């Protein structure tokens, strides 16, 4: 699949990566997508992975499905980009990913109130980063940012 779309500042994209953990995320969330990024310009994206939130070259990713139909004004796009850039260097939230995994199995490790507090202080998972940056840009794309999955973000692409 070749995507001819050129992303705009603040666009998010979802990706299907290889590897065991990517497969596990796709399996657990019933999605073909397991990673999410935000385009911040100059062929760069911001994403969260187990090494933390980082600025990365867009060329390191292939077959990105972009939210190319999102209606964002220039101010919202800049707010999203600024929020993403400000998150660079934050740690990965292993607590959040573990809680989502347990929720998939039907177990709640933490209440949503406690998880919200932990998520705000203990880093990000990729889809949470996207949801929070969009919320800071004035667009709510997940009921609770910390529970958003790449599959949830991809589902938004279908309904745009």
Phi and psi in degrees as GROMACS dihedral restraints (atoms count N, CA, C in turn):
[ dihedral_restraints ]
;  ai    aj    ak    al  type     phi  dphi    fc
    3     4     5     6     1  -112.1    20    10
    4     5     6     7     1   125.5    20    10
    6     7     8     9     1   -99.8    20    10
    7     8     9    10     1   115.9    20    10
    9    10    11    12     1   -85.0    20    10
   10    11    12    13     1    -6.2    20    10
   12    13    14    15     1   -68.4    20    10
   13    14    15    16     1   134.5    20    10
   15    16    17    18     1  -100.1    20    10
   16    17    18    19     1   117.6    20    10
   18    19    20    21     1   -67.1    20    10
   19    20    21    22     1   152.8    20    10
   21    22    23    24     1  -103.9    20    10
   22    23    24    25     1   159.0    20    10
   24    25    26    27     1   -49.6    20    10
   25    26    27    28     1   132.5    20    10
   27    28    29    30     1    86.1    20    10
   28    29    30    31     1    -8.5    20    10
   30    31    32    33     1   -64.2    20    10
   31    32    33    34     1   143.3    20    10
   33    34    35    36     1  -107.3    20    10
   34    35    36    37     1   155.5    20    10
   36    37    38    39     1  -134.6    20    10
   37    38    39    40     1   153.5    20    10
   39    40    41    42     1  -115.2    20    10
   40    41    42    43     1   149.3    20    10
   42    43    44    45     1  -138.0    20    10
   43    44    45    46     1   147.4    20    10
   45    46    47    48     1  -104.7    20    10
   46    47    48    49     1   112.7    20    10
   48    49    50    51     1   -98.9    20    10
   49    50    51    52     1   170.5    20    10
   51    52    53    54     1   -96.9    20    10
   52    53    54    55     1   175.3    20    10
   54    55    56    57     1   102.5    20    10
   55    56    57    58     1   164.9    20    10
   57    58    59    60     1   -63.0    20    10
   58    59    60    61     1   -47.3    20    10
   60    61    62    63     1   -68.7    20    10
   61    62    63    64     1   -35.0    20    10
   63    64    65    66     1   -61.8    20    10
   64    65    66    67     1   -44.0    20    10
   66    67    68    69     1   -62.4    20    10
   67    68    69    70     1   -42.1    20    10
   69    70    71    72     1   -63.7    20    10
   70    71    72    73     1   -41.9    20    10
   72    73    74    75     1   -63.3    20    10
   73    74    75    76     1   -45.2    20    10
   75    76    77    78     1   -62.0    20    10
   76    77    78    79     1   -42.6    20    10
   78    79    80    81     1   -63.7    20    10
   79    80    81    82     1   -48.5    20    10
   81    82    83    84     1   -68.4    20    10
   82    83    84    85     1   -27.3    20    10
   84    85    86    87     1  -105.0    20    10
   85    86    87    88     1     5.1    20    10
   87    88    89    90     1    53.4    20    10
   88    89    90    91     1    46.9    20    10
   90    91    92    93     1  -135.5    20    10
   91    92    93    94     1   157.6    20    10
   93    94    95    96     1   -90.1    20    10
   94    95    96    97     1     0.0    20    10
   96    97    98    99     1  -114.4    20    10
   97    98    99   100     1   143.8    20    10
   99   100   101   102     1  -138.6    20    10
  100   101   102   103     1     6.4    20    10
  102   103   104   105     1  -147.6    20    10
  103   104   105   106     1   154.3    20    10
  105   106   107   108     1  -139.7    20    10
  106   107   108   109     1   147.2    20    10
  108   109   110   111     1  -137.4    20    10
  109   110   111   112     1   162.7    20    10
  111   112   113   114     1  -122.4    20    10
  112   113   114   115     1   129.2    20    10
  114   115   116   117     1   -79.4    20    10
  115   116   117   118     1   126.3    20    10
  117   118   119   120     1  -118.1    20    10
  118   119   120   121     1    11.0    20    10
  120   121   122   123     1    99.8    20    10
  121   122   123   124     1   165.7    20    10
  123   124   125   126     1    52.1    20    10
  124   125   126   127     1    39.7    20    10
  126   127   128   129     1    58.8    20    10
  127   128   129   130     1    33.0    20    10
  129   130   131   132     1  -121.4    20    10
  130   131   132   133     1   146.7    20    10
  132   133   134   135     1  -127.4    20    10
  133   134   135   136     1   155.8    20    10
  135   136   137   138     1  -111.2    20    10
  136   137   138   139     1   134.5    20    10
  138   139   140   141     1  -148.5    20    10
  139   140   141   142     1   163.6    20    10
  141   142   143   144     1  -116.3    20    10
  142   143   144   145     1   129.8    20    10
  144   145   146   147     1  -140.4    20    10
  145   146   147   148     1   179.2    20    10
  147   148   149   150     1   -55.5    20    10
  148   149   150   151     1   -16.5    20    10
  150   151   152   153     1   -86.6    20    10
  151   152   153   154     1    -6.0    20    10
  153   154   155   156     1   117.1    20    10
  154   155   156   157     1  -172.8    20    10
  156   157   158   159     1   -85.4    20    10
  157   158   159   160     1   129.0    20    10
  159   160   161   162     1  -143.2    20    10
  160   161   162   163     1   159.2    20    10
  162   163   164   165     1   -93.0    20    10
  163   164   165   166     1   130.5    20    10
  165   166   167   168     1  -138.8    20    10
  166   167   168   169     1   155.9    20    10
  168   169   170   171     1   -74.5    20    10
  169   170   171   172     1   138.7    20    10
  171   172   173   174     1   -63.8    20    10
  172   173   174   175     1   -23.8    20    10
  174   175   176   177     1   -70.3    20    10
  175   176   177   178     1   -12.5    20    10
  177   178   179   180     1   -77.3    20    10
  178   179   180   181     1    -6.6    20    10
  180   181   182   183     1  -122.9    20    10
  181   182   183   184     1   141.7    20    10
  183   184   185   186     1  -121.3    20    10
  184   185   186   187     1   159.3    20    10
  186   187   188   189     1    53.0    20    10
  187   188   189   190     1    54.9    20    10
  189   190   191   192     1   -86.4    20    10
  190   191   192   193     1   129.9    20    10
  192   193   194   195     1   -94.2    20    10
  193   194   195   196     1   110.9    20    10
  195   196   197   198     1   -92.1    20    10
  196   197   198   199     1   151.3    20    10
  198   199   200   201     1   -84.5    20    10
  199   200   201   202     1    62.5    20    10
  201   202   203   204     1   -70.5    20    10
  202   203   204   205     1    -5.4    20    10
  204   205   206   207     1  -108.8    20    10
  205   206   207   208     1     6.1    20    10
  207   208   209   210     1   -66.3    20    10
  208   209   210   211     1   132.0    20    10
  210   211   212   213     1   -92.1    20    10
  211   212   213   214     1    95.7    20    10
  213   214   215   216     1  -122.7    20    10
  214   215   216   217     1   139.0    20    10
  216   217   218   219     1   -87.1    20    10
  217   218   219   220     1   172.0    20    10
  219   220   221   222     1   -60.2    20    10
  220   221   222   223     1   -37.7    20    10
  222   223   224   225     1   -64.3    20    10
  223   224   225   226     1   -44.7    20    10
  225   226   227   228     1   -61.9    20    10
  226   227   228   229     1   -43.6    20    10
  228   229   230   231     1   -59.3    20    10
  229   230   231   232     1   -43.3    20    10
  231   232   233   234     1   -67.6    20    10
  232   233   234   235     1   -36.8    20    10
  234   235   236   237     1   -64.5    20    10
  235   236   237   238     1   -40.0    20    10
  237   238   239   240     1   -64.5    20    10
  238   239   240   241     1   -47.8    20    10
  240   241   242   243     1   -61.7    20    10
  241   242   243   244     1   -45.8    20    10
  243   244   245   246     1   -61.7    20    10
  244   245   246   247     1   -42.1    20    10
  246   247   248   249     1   -63.6    20    10
  247   248   249   250     1   -40.7    20    10
  249   250   251   252     1   -64.5    20    10
  250   251   252   253     1   -46.2    20    10
  252   253   254   255     1   -63.5    20    10
  253   254   255   256     1   -37.0    20    10
  255   256   257   258     1   -66.5    20    10
  256   257   258   259     1   -25.8    20    10
  258   259   260   261     1   -79.7    20    10
  259   260   261   262     1   -16.1    20    10
  261   262   263   264     1   -56.7    20    10
  262   263   264   265     1   132.3    20    10
  264   265   266   267     1    99.2    20    10
  265   266   267   268     1   -14.1    20    10
  267   268   269   270     1   -71.0    20    10
  268   269   270   271     1   153.9    20    10
  270   271   272   273     1   -77.2    20    10
  271   272   273   274     1   167.7    20    10
  273   274   275   276     1   -79.1    20    10
  274   275   276   277     1   145.4    20    10
  276   277   278   279     1   -97.6    20    10
  277   278   279   280     1    87.7    20    10
  279   280   281   282     1   -65.6    20    10
  280   281   282   283     1   -29.1    20    10
  282   283   284   285     1   -63.0    20    10
  283   284   285   286     1   -45.4    20    10
  285   286   287   288     1   -65.0    20    10
  286   287   288   289     1   -45.3    20    10
  288   289   290   291     1   -64.8    20    10
  289   290   291   292     1   -37.1    20    10
  291   292   293   294     1   -66.3    20    10
  292   293   294   295     1   -42.2    20    10
  294   295   296   297     1   -63.2    20    10
  295   296   297   298     1   -42.6    20    10
  297   298   299   300     1   -61.8    20    10
  298   299   300   301     1   -41.9    20    10
  300   301   302   303     1   -60.8    20    10
  301   302   303   304     1   -44.2    20    10
  303   304   305   306     1   -66.2    20    10
  304   305   306   307     1   -37.6    20    10
  306   307   308   309     1   -63.0    20    10
  307   308   309   310     1   -38.1    20    10
  309   310   311   312     1   -60.4    20    10
  310   311   312   313     1   -35.8    20    10
  312   313   314   315     1   -81.9    20    10
  313   314   315   316     1     0.3    20    10
  315   316   317   318     1    89.9    20    10
  316   317   318   319     1    13.4    20    10
  318   319   320   321     1  -115.6    20    10
  319   320   321   322     1   134.7    20    10
  321   322   323   324     1  -101.6    20    10
  322   323   324   325     1   112.5    20    10
  324   325   326   327     1   -72.7    20    10
  325   326   327   328     1   -45.1    20    10
  327   328   329   330     1  -129.4    20    10
  328   329   330   331     1   154.8    20    10
  330   331   332   333     1   -69.3    20    10
  331   332   333   334     1   159.6    20    10
  333   334   335   336     1   -63.3    20    10
  334   335   336   337     1   -31.5    20    10
  336   337   338   339     1   -65.8    20    10
  337   338   339   340     1   -46.2    20    10
  339   340   341   342     1   -66.8    20    10
  340   341   342   343     1   -43.6    20    10
  342   343   344   345     1   -62.2    20    10
  343   344   345   346     1   -39.3    20    10
  345   346   347   348     1   -59.3    20    10
  346   347   348   349     1   -45.7    20    10
  348   349   350   351     1   -63.8    20    10
  349   350   351   352     1   -45.0    20    10
  351   352   353   354     1   -63.4    20    10
  352   353   354   355     1   -41.7    20    10
  354   355   356   357     1   -63.3    20    10
  355   356   357   358     1   -36.2    20    10
  357   358   359   360     1   -70.0    20    10
  358   359   360   361     1   -17.4    20    10
  360   361   362   363     1  -119.0    20    10
  361   362   363   364     1    -5.6    20    10
  363   364   365   366     1  -124.2    20    10
  364   365   366   367     1    27.6    20    10
  366   367   368   369     1    97.6    20    10
  367   368   369   370     1  -165.0    20    10
  369   370   371   372     1  -136.1    20    10
  370   371   372   373     1   154.2    20    10
  372   373   374   375     1  -104.4    20    10
  373   374   375   376     1   164.1    20    10
  375   376   377   378     1   -57.9    20    10
  376   377   378   379     1   -46.7    20    10
  378   379   380   381     1   -73.5    20    10
  379   380   381   382     1   -31.4    20    10
  381   382   383   384     1   -63.5    20    10
  382   383   384   385     1   -41.7    20    10
  384   385   386   387     1   -58.5    20    10
  385   386   387   388     1   -46.9    20    10
  387   388   389   390     1   -60.6    20    10
  388   389   390   391     1   -49.2    20    10
  390   391   392   393     1   -61.1    20    10
  391   392   393   394     1   -42.5    20    10
  393   394   395   396     1   -67.8    20    10
  394   395   396   397     1   -41.9    20    10
  396   397   398   399     1   -63.1    20    10
  397   398   399   400     1   -39.6    20    10
  399   400   401   402     1   -67.0    20    10
  400   401   402   403     1   -38.5    20    10
  402   403   404   405     1   -61.7    20    10
  403   404   405   406     1   -41.7    20    10
  405   406   407   408     1   -66.1    20    10
  406   407   408   409     1   -24.8    20    10
  408   409   410   411     1   -87.0    20    10
  409   410   411   412     1     3.8    20    10
  411   412   413   414     1    91.7    20    10
  412   413   414   415     1    13.0    20    10
  414   415   416   417     1  -127.1    20    10
  415   416   417   418     1   115.6    20    10
  417   418   419   420     1   -85.7    20    10
  418   419   420   421     1   119.4    20    10
  420   421   422   423     1  -115.7    20    10
  421   422   423   424     1    -2.3    20    10
  423   424   425   426     1  -148.3    20    10
  424   425   426   427     1   142.3    20    10
  426   427   428   429     1   -57.4    20    10
  427   428   429   430     1   -46.1    20    10
  429   430   431   432     1  -130.2    20    10
  430   431   432   433     1   118.0    20    10
  432   433   434   435     1   -52.0    20    10
  433   434   435   436     1   -42.4    20    10
  435   436   437   438     1   -70.7    20    10
  436   437   438   439     1   -12.8    20    10
  438   439   440   441     1  -103.7    20    10
  439   440   441   442     1     0.8    20    10
  441   442   443   444     1   -67.9    20    10
  442   443   444   445     1   142.1    20    10
  444   445   446   447     1  -119.7    20    10
  445   446   447   448     1   162.0    20    10
  447   448   449   450     1   -56.2    20    10
  448   449   450   451     1   -33.6    20    10
  450   451   452   453     1   -64.8    20    10
  451   452   453   454     1   -38.0    20    10
  453   454   455   456     1   -62.3    20    10
  454   455   456   457     1   -43.6    20    10
  456   457   458   459     1   -64.4    20    10
  457   458   459   460     1   -41.2    20    10
  459   460   461   462     1   -64.7    20    10
  460   461   462   463     1   -37.3    20    10
  462   463   464   465     1   -60.9    20    10
  463   464   465   466     1   -34.8    20    10
  465   466   467   468     1   -61.9    20    10
  466   467   468   469     1   -32.9    20    10
  468   469   470   471     1   -64.6    20    10
  469   470   471   472     1   -35.3    20    10
  471   472   473   474     1   -66.9    20    10
  472   473   474   475     1   -37.1    20    10
  474   475   476   477     1   -94.7    20    10
  475   476   477   478     1     4.5    20    10
